[in-house]
């Protein structure tokens, strides 16, 4: 078992039972086979054989207000063998809520304004509308328009590239979360451009909804001005430009052969000694890099506290309660106990923090490691990042079992895997502590929030396999002796209601 903290037999574990299984009406809407059958039953062109569904990819599901939206990529084939792909958007309203009109299609399948009620799933689907929340997206994926944008922005805002002239630009979407963010990787060419300086062969542009672009730009500049820009012990990307009118951030390259997340999956899937040795080394690098980040002195605009993180969980629970009102009362006793525990457990002083430090944000290339994605850069106590990394390692390692449909996993296998991952997480913590101190009690508290978030996101993102191992991880954590046992206040110390010692300033420099 993990040595961070760990569990009394608490009844709060038992009351989480209602969270254990997604309802069938929700699972069905994310099941590609059931969605394909529902389309064939309701869409005239498919029902009459004029077109045939050959594949359905159920993409990202999101809970907004009291309903889920789910994106689908549907591959269709006509009788002559011609193939085309449609991007559809489904809107699922839970039973008992006011349902949308069940109208038949009024225009041909795939035409602008097409919409159809899928009676087998109890939801409408429509042609996916343009992503109006990311207005820069059309520019970023166009080779010529993005070439001009990159050249002008980098030359203007990066003095050592002021003579930059880009001849060719090849964009590739690396990551896209509709309505939220998009990351585009560019391979640049400079041949046959006279009188210009040569820039980086690769650059990355990110566009965001909201103010995350500005936050990331400020965080990256602050970190780049710290010793981390030297690449010891980890590399960070150079910030090249930020375009506030488009909410686009442009950064230099960091080399990648695989992410630490991919290495975790490889190590447990193959059980190869070489992969496990590389994993141990990479986790140690990540711990060292995080410790250096926490001590680099970079300024941040925002300070994030335990109360902020707890509020985020309550907000996610509230959204889920709008759709399924019976669920929040299940979790509230746990949140109340965590709040009381935090109030009695002094926090470490705040400093630079990543806020989304997960294995996917650690890139590996040979013996080098890099840290990316400073979108949430802030000041916070170190336990926030340490706990998130540990919780995510557990989620990834057990997910390798539950995501493999060809290899059904018994609960015994999940617990055995969890025992193995405990050792890796404890090695990460020990390596971190060899460079900087951190409150293990606070790590345990934040890790409880992170594992509960895994469970809640399994509902809001409709991930039944993730829900299964997420519940295993959360309940194991809650059964670790001391996880929710309140410590006595230190003699002579004053404790703030939010868990911070009286004294250290909470505002960022």
N, C-alpha and C positions, 0 to 999 in steps of 0.2 A: 504493500500500500504506500501511497505518497507520504512523504515525511513532512510536508508543509504544515498540515494541520489535520485534523482529522476526526471520527464521528461518534456521537452518542446516538442511541436508538431513539429517534424523534418521530412523533406522530406526524410532523409536517411532511415527512417523506410519503406516508401512506395517503394523505389527502391529495397528492398530485395525480392520482389514478385517472381522473377524467381527461388529463392531457395525453394519455398514453397512446391513443389511437385516433387517427383522422376519420371523420365520417365518410361513408362510401360515396355520398353525392359530391364530396370535395375531391376525393381520390379519382373518381371517374373522369372529372373534367381535365385532369392532367395525364391520363392514361392514353397513349397514342392509339392503341388498338380500339378502345371504346370511343375515342373521338372520331376515328376513321369510320367506324360503324354508324355513329350518329350522323355524320355528314352524308353517308350513302343513303340513310333512311329519310333524310329531310331535304336534300338539295336535288331539284328535278334533274339536272344534267347528269348527276351521279346515279340517281335512282333508276333513270331510264337507260343507262349504259352509254350515253354519249361521251362521257369522260369516265376515267377510272382513277381511284386514289391508289397510288403506289407507295406512298410513304407519308407519315405525319411525324413531325418533330415538335414535341411540346416544349416550348421555351420558357422564358421567365414568367413566373406568376407573382403578382403583387396584390396585397390587400390594401385597398384605399377606401376610407370611410367604412361602409358596411358591405362591401362586395369585392370579389377578386377579379382582376383582369389577367388573362393568360394569353400569351402570344403563341401562335402556331405557324410552322412552315409546312405547307401542304404541297406535295408533289403530285401532279396530275398527268395522265397519259391519254391521248386521244386514240381512236381506232387505227390511225395510220402510224402509230408509234411516236408521234410528236410529244414532247414533254415540256411542261412549264411548271413554275413554282409560284404559289400564292402565299402571301403573308396575311394571316387573319388574326383578328383580336376577338377573344371571347370575354364576356362579362357575366360572371356567376354571382347571382344573388342567393343567399341562403334560404332554405325553406322557412316559411313563416313571415318573410319580408315581402313588401310589395314587389311584384315581378314585372319586368318589362313586357311590352306588348309582344304577343306571339304572332308576328306577321310573316307571311310567306315572302320569298324574294320578289321584288318588283322589277329588277333588271338582271341581265345575265350574270352568271358566276364570274367574279373577278372584276366586273365593271365598277366604275366609281359609284359609290352609294349603295353597293350590294350589301345586303343584310339578310340573315336567315335565322329562324328559330330552330334550335336543335332539341326536339321534343324528348329524346332519350336522355339528354343531359340537363334539360330544363334551363337552357341559357341561349342567348343570341350570339351569333358571330358575325363579324363584319370585316370588310377589307381594312387592313391596318392603316390608320391615318398617318400623315407626315408627322415627324417628331418636331413639333413647334417649340418644345422646351430647349432644344439644342440648335439654335438658328445658324451656328457656324458649321454644322455638320456637312452641309452640301459643299461648302468651300473646301473643307479639309480633305474630302475624299476625291476631289477633282484634281488630276495631275497638274494642269497648267495653273489653275487658280491657287492651289496650295503652294506651288513653286514660287509664284509672285509674292504670296503672303509671307512665306518663310524667309525669302531673300530680304524683303524690306524690313521685317521685324528684327531679324537677327543682326543685320547690318546696322540698324539704328540703335539697338539696345545693348549690343555686345561689342565694346570698342575694339577688341582684337580681331573682329570679323567685319570691320567697317567697309572693307573692299570686297566683301563676299558677292560672288555672282554664281547663281545656280543654273546649270544648263539643263539638267533633267531631274525629275522628281517622281518617284514611284511610291504611292501611298498604299499602305496595307492596314486595314482595321485590325488591331490587336485585341481590343476589348470594347464591348458596346453594351451599355445598360440603358435601354430606351427611356428617355425622359430624365435621365440622371447624369450620365457622363459617357464620353467616348475617347478612347486612346488610339491614335493613329501613328504607326511607325513608317518613317520615310527613308528610302535609300536615295541618296543624292549623287548626282554626277556633276563634274566640273570641267570636263574636257572641252576644248575649243572655245573657252571663254577667256578673251584677252584682258590683261591688266587686272585680274582678280586674284584675291587670296583664296587658298583652298580651305574649305571648312570641313566639318566632320562628315564622314560618309553616311552616318546614320544620325537622325534626330527623331525626337518624339514630340508630338503635339497632343495636348489634352484639352477637351472642352467640357464644361460643367454646367449644370443647372444650379442656380444660387451662387453663393459667394465662396465656394470651395476653391475656385481657381485663384482668387486673390489670396486666400489663406495659404494655399500650397506655395504660391510664388514667394510670399513673405517668409514662410518656413524654410524653403529651399535656399533662399538668399542668405538667411541667417546661418543655416548649417554650412553652406559653402564658405562662409567667412570664418568658420571654425577649423580646428585641426583636421576634421573629417575630410576636408577637400584634398588632403594628401593621400587618402586611400588606406590609412592605417588605423584600425585593423580591417575596416570595410570601406568600400567606395560609395560615393553618392553621386548622383547626376548633377552636372553643371546647369544652373538655370540660365537660359539664353535670352528669353524675352517673354513678356506678358502683354496681351492685348485686351484691356478691360472692356472695350466696346463689343468684342466678340466672346469674351470670357474664355480666351485661349491661352494656355501656357505652353511654351516651347522649351525643351530641355535637351541637353547633350546626351550622348549614349553611355550606357554601362553594358558591359559584355555579359552575355548569358548563354550558357549551355543547357541549364535546366534550373528550375526554381527549387528551393528547399522543400516546398510542398510536393513536387514531383519526386524528389529523392526519398521523402518519407514513404510515399506509396511504393516506390520501387524496392526499397529496403524490406518492407514487410511482405510485399507480394512475392519477391524472389527468394527471400531468406538467404541471400548471398552474403558471404562474409565481407567481401570487398565493398558492397553497397552499404552494409552496416558500419564499416569502418569510416567510409566517407561521410555517412550521416552523423556519426559521433563528432567528427572533426567540424562539420558544417554547423552543428548545433552549438558547439563551443565557440566558433567564430561569431555566430549570431548573438550569443550571450555577451561576448566581449564587445562587439560592435554596439549593442544596446547600452551597455554600461558607459561606453565612451560618449554616445549620444546624450545620455542623461547628464553627463558631466561636462558637456562642451560649452556651456554658458550661453547658447544661442537664445536671443530674445524671442518672445511670442506675444501675439496680441491678446490671446485668450488663455485663461486659466480654467481647467476642467477639474471638478471636484468629484468626490464620491457621490454627493447629492445629485450632481448632473448625470452621472452614469445611472444611478437609481431612477432618476426621472425619465431617462430614455427607455429603460425597461418598462416602467409604468405606462409610458406613452404607447409602446408596442402592445402591451397588454390591453390598454384601452381600445386600440384599433381592433384588436381581436374580439374584445367584448362587444363592440358595435355590431359585429357579425354574429357572434355566438355569446349571448349575455351570460350564460352559465359558467364560462371559464374563468373570468377574473376572480371571483370569490375563492376559487381553488388555490390561487397563487398568493393572494394578499397576505395570509398568515406568514408565509415564508418571507415576503418582502418586509413586513413589519418586524420580524425577528432579526433580519439582516440589518435594518436601520438601527435597531437598538444595539446590536452587536458593534456596529461601526461607531456609534456614539461613545462607546466605552473603550475604543481601541485607537489610540493616537496615531495620526498619519505621519509619514515621513515628510520632510520639507519638499515643496514642489520644485521642479526644474524642467528643462526641455524634455518633451515627450512626443512620441510618434503618434499615438492613439489608435493606430490600426496595424500594430506590429505583429504580423502573422507570417507563417512560412512562405506564403505566396509573395510576400514583399521582400524576400531575401533571394537574390539571384546568385547563381553559382557559375563560375567559369574557371576551370582548372583549380588552382589553389586559392583563387580570389573569390571574395563575396562582396555583394553590393546590396544596399538598402534603398528601396524606391517608395514612391507614393506617400508624399508628405502632405496629403490633402487635409489631414486632421491635426497637423502640427500645433502643439499647444504647450502650456506648462501644466504639469500634473505630478502627483506623487508617483514614484517609480513603480509601485505595485500594479498600476493600471496596465502598463505595457508588459510587465513580466507575466501577469496572470493571463492576459489575452493570448500571448504566445503559447503558454502551457495548455490552455483550454483548447486552442485551435489545433495543436499537435495531437491531442487526444481525439478530437473530432475527425481529423484526417485519417489517423491510423485505424480507428474503428470503422470509419466510412469505407475504407478499402475492403472490409469484410461485407458490410451491409449493401454496398453498391454493386457487388458482383452477383448478378442474377443467376449465374451458372453455379454458384457455390453458396447455397443457403447456409446461413450461420446460426448455430444454436447459441442460446444465451451463455452456455459454458465457454464457447469460443470467444464471445465478446468480452467476458470477464477475464479470460486468460490473456487476451490481447491488451486489455486495460492494465493488467498487472505489469506487462512488459513495458508499456508506455510510461507507467509511473517512473520507472528507472530513468528513462530518457529525460522526462520533465524535471526530475530531481537533479540530474546532471547539469541541465541548463541552468537551474536555479543556483546550484553550487558554483558553477563557473561564473555566473553573474556576481555572486557574493564575493568571489575572490578579487573582484575589482571595485565593487561598490556595495554598501549595505542596503538592505531592503527589509521592511517589516514582513515576516512570514505570515503573521496573522492578517495583515492587510491583503497580501497576495491571496490568501484563502477566501477572503470576502469578495474580492473582485472576481476571482475564478468562479465563485458561485453565481454571480451575475452573468458571467460569460457563458457558463454552461446552461443556465436558464434561458439565455438568449438563443442558444442553439435550438432548444426545444421550441421556443416561441416562433422562431423563424422557420422551423419545420412546418408549422401551421400556416404562417402568413405566406410562405413560398411554396407550400404544398409539396413537401418532401417526406413521404412516409418512411422511406428507408433511413433517412437521417434522424427522424423522430425516434426510431427504435433505439439506435445506439446513443442518441442524445439523452434519452431517459435513463439508460444504463449509467452513463457518465454522471449525470446530475445526482442520481440516487446514491451511487457509490461515494460521491463527494460529500453528500449530506450525512452519510453514515460513517465518515472518517472522524475519529474522536476529536472533539474540540472545534469543529467547523462552525457551529452556531453557539458554542458555549461562551458566554460573555466574560471577559477578563475583568479582574478588579483594577480600578484606577491606580496608577502608580502613586505612592505616597508623596504628597506635596505637589502633585501636578494638577493643573487645571485643564479640563477637556472641553473643547467647544462642542456645541450640539451636533455639528457636522463631523466630528471626529478628528479635527486638527488640534494640535497643541496650541495653547495660547502663545502668541509670540511671532512666529514666522509670517511675513506678509503674504497675502494671497494674490496680490496684483502682480502682473508681469512687469518686468523692468522695461 
